[in-house]
Amino acid sequence: MSYCVNCGVELDPTAAFCPLCQTAVCNPVQPVDRESPTPFPTERREVPPASKRELAILISAMLASVSVCCGLLNLVLRAQRVWSLYVIGAAVMLWIWFVPPLLRRGRPLRCQVGINLLSVAVYVLMIARDVDGWSWYWFLALPILMVLSIIVLFLDFMLRQRQRSLLSSVTLLIGAAGVFPVGVEFFVDRYFQGEWTPGWSLVVLTICLALVIPLLVVRRVPSLREEARRRFHM
């Protein structure tokens, strides 16, 4: 068994140079084995990227298959309610979420987010029409979707202003995760009780603030920031 005289790493019998420090191997007792296969590839190659078009076709086929099967099953069972429309609507919504971004990578994030939220709004509108729930759609579901869209667009704007570090991005995401439940509880309480009584959302907001404050301190203190980058490879 040979070892590198420079860094001490254990060497394979076929190694002519140390794989770590590139020191030449010279062991008179055990010459380099040049006939056996090497444990590492001798040529550097890259894995070819997967075809986005083929993946989009696969996702489309899976969603179409689920929609057709549920539609046929609904016809065979002769249920009183056409429940397959919910599955078909969800399949269409998922197709809008995943397939167009695969085929068009240059689309801005805010444009894709707007299309995704619009598809969710239309899907929930279909459910509201089927169950005669126009009230909760206009005063509960749609406002919550609007709050979500505002938060996502705000995050997109802040993250695109300049090249932000991973620490700053995580801080913004945690802060947004704490604000969104407050908006959800506000509209839920206003719809069911007529007034807002803060409760569980403040607990979530407090936890998020407890995480954000140390991150802000670390971000402002250069020594702590460098230590965090070194420890977590950021």
C-alpha positions in Angstrom: 0.0 0.0 0.0 1.4 3.4 -1.0 0.9 6.7 0.7 1.6 10.2 -0.6 4.9 11.6 0.8 3.5 15.1 0.8 -0.1 14.9 2.2 -0.2 11.3 3.5 -3.3 10.2 1.6 -3.7 6.5 0.8 -3.0 5.9 -2.9 -4.5 3.4 -5.3 -2.0 1.0 -6.9 -2.8 2.5 -10.3 -2.2 6.1 -9.2 0.9 7.8 -10.7 0.1 11.1 -9.0 -1.6 12.0 -5.8 -5.2 12.9 -6.5 -5.1 15.7 -3.9 -1.8 17.4 -4.2 -0.6 16.0 -7.6 2.7 14.8 -6.1 4.4 12.2 -8.2 4.2 8.6 -6.8 7.6 6.9 -6.4 7.6 3.7 -4.5 10.4 1.2 -5.5 8.7 -1.6 -3.5 5.4 -1.2 -5.3 5.6 0.2 -8.9 2.6 1.9 -10.4 0.1 -0.6 -11.8 -0.5 0.6 -15.3 -2.6 -2.5 -16.5 -5.5 -2.5 -14.0 -8.4 0.0 -14.5 -8.2 3.2 -12.6 -10.8 3.9 -9.9 -11.5 7.4 -11.4 -12.4 8.3 -14.9 -9.5 9.7 -16.9 -11.6 12.0 -19.0 -13.8 14.8 -17.7 -17.3 14.6 -19.0 -20.6 16.4 -18.1 -23.9 14.7 -17.7 -26.1 15.9 -20.6 -29.1 18.0 -19.4 -32.5 16.5 -19.4 -34.8 17.6 -22.2 -37.3 20.1 -20.9 -39.6 19.4 -23.9 -39.8 15.6 -23.1 -40.4 16.4 -19.4 -43.2 18.8 -20.4 -44.8 16.1 -22.6 -44.5 13.5 -19.7 -46.2 15.9 -17.2 -48.9 16.7 -19.7 -49.6 13.1 -20.5 -49.8 12.2 -16.8 -52.2 15.0 -16.0 -54.3 14.3 -19.1 -54.5 10.6 -18.1 -55.7 11.4 -14.6 -58.3 13.8 -16.0 -59.6 11.3 -18.6 -59.7 8.4 -16.1 -61.6 10.4 -13.4 -64.0 11.7 -16.0 -64.8 8.1 -17.3 -65.1 6.9 -13.7 -67.5 9.7 -12.9 -69.7 8.6 -15.8 -69.6 4.9 -14.9 -70.5 5.5 -11.2 -73.3 7.9 -12.1 -72.7 10.1 -9.1 -75.2 12.9 -8.2 -72.4 15.5 -8.3 -69.8 15.8 -11.1 -66.8 15.4 -8.8 -64.4 14.8 -11.7 -64.6 18.5 -12.7 -62.6 19.2 -9.5 -59.9 16.8 -10.5 -59.8 18.1 -14.1 -59.6 21.6 -12.9 -56.8 20.8 -10.5 -54.9 19.0 -13.4 -55.3 22.1 -15.6 -54.0 24.3 -12.8 -51.0 22.1 -12.2 -50.3 22.0 -16.0 -50.3 25.9 -15.9 -47.9 25.8 -13.0 -45.3 23.4 -14.4 -45.4 23.0 -18.2 -45.2 26.6 -19.5 -42.1 27.4 -17.2 -40.4 24.4 -18.6 -41.0 25.5 -22.2 -40.3 29.2 -21.7 -37.5 29.8 -19.3 -37.1 33.5 -20.0 -40.5 34.5 -18.6 -40.2 37.0 -15.7 -41.0 35.6 -12.2 -43.7 38.2 -11.5 -45.5 37.2 -14.8 -45.4 33.5 -13.9 -46.6 34.2 -10.4 -49.5 36.3 -11.7 -50.5 33.5 -14.1 -50.3 30.9 -11.3 -52.4 32.9 -8.8 -54.9 33.7 -11.6 -55.3 29.9 -12.3 -55.8 29.3 -8.6 -58.5 32.1 -8.5 -60.3 30.6 -11.5 -60.2 27.1 -9.9 -61.6 28.3 -6.6 -64.2 30.3 -8.6 -65.3 27.1 -10.2 -65.7 25.5 -6.8 -67.6 28.5 -5.5 -70.0 28.4 -8.4 -70.6 24.6 -8.0 -71.3 24.9 -4.2 -73.0 28.3 -4.4 -70.4 29.9 -2.3 -70.1 33.3 -3.9 -69.9 35.0 -0.5 -66.8 33.2 0.8 -65.2 33.5 -2.6 -65.4 37.3 -2.8 -64.8 38.1 0.9 -62.4 35.2 2.0 -60.7 33.3 -0.8 -60.0 36.2 -3.2 -58.6 38.6 -0.5 -56.3 35.8 0.8 -55.0 35.2 -2.7 -54.5 38.9 -3.2 -52.4 39.1 0.0 -50.4 36.2 -1.1 -49.8 37.8 -4.6 -48.7 41.1 -3.0 -46.2 39.3 -0.7 -44.8 37.2 -3.6 -44.4 40.3 -5.8 -42.8 42.2 -2.9 -40.3 39.4 -2.4 -39.6 39.3 -6.2 -39.0 43.1 -6.2 -36.7 43.0 -3.1 -34.7 40.0 -4.3 -34.2 41.6 -7.8 -33.1 45.0 -6.6 -29.6 43.9 -6.2 -27.6 40.7 -5.8 -28.5 39.7 -2.2 -26.7 37.2 -0.1 -28.3 33.9 1.0 -28.6 35.4 4.5 -30.6 38.4 3.3 -32.9 36.2 1.2 -33.6 33.8 4.1 -34.4 36.8 6.3 -36.9 38.2 3.8 -38.5 34.8 3.3 -38.9 34.2 7.1 -40.4 37.7 7.5 -42.9 37.1 4.7 -43.8 33.8 6.2 -44.7 35.6 9.4 -46.8 38.3 7.7 -48.9 36.1 5.6 -50.7 34.3 8.5 -51.7 37.7 9.9 -53.5 38.5 6.7 -55.2 35.1 6.6 -56.5 35.4 10.1 -57.6 38.9 9.5 -59.9 37.9 6.6 -61.0 34.7 8.3 -62.1 36.5 11.4 -63.8 39.3 9.5 -65.7 36.8 7.5 -66.9 34.5 10.3 -67.0 36.8 13.3 -67.3 40.3 11.8 -64.2 41.6 13.6 -60.5 40.7 13.8 -59.3 39.1 17.1 -55.6 38.4 16.7 -54.6 35.0 18.0 -52.6 32.2 16.4 -51.2 34.4 13.6 -49.4 36.6 16.2 -47.8 33.4 17.6 -46.4 32.6 14.1 -45.4 36.2 13.6 -43.6 36.3 17.0 -41.7 33.1 16.1 -40.7 34.5 12.7 -39.5 37.8 14.3 -37.5 35.8 16.9 -35.7 34.2 13.9 -35.4 37.4 11.9 -33.8 39.5 14.6 -30.7 37.3 15.1 -30.3 37.1 11.4 -30.4 40.9 11.1 -27.8 41.2 13.9 -25.5 38.6 12.1 -26.0 40.5 8.9 -25.0 43.9 10.5 -21.9 42.6 12.4 -19.1 41.8 9.9 -17.3 39.3 12.1 -20.5 37.3 12.8 -21.5 37.5 9.1 -18.1 36.1 8.0 -18.3 33.4 10.7 -21.8 32.4 9.5 -20.6 32.3 5.9 -17.6 30.1 6.8 -19.7 27.8 9.0 -22.6 27.3 6.7 -20.7 27.8 3.3 -22.9 30.7 2.3 
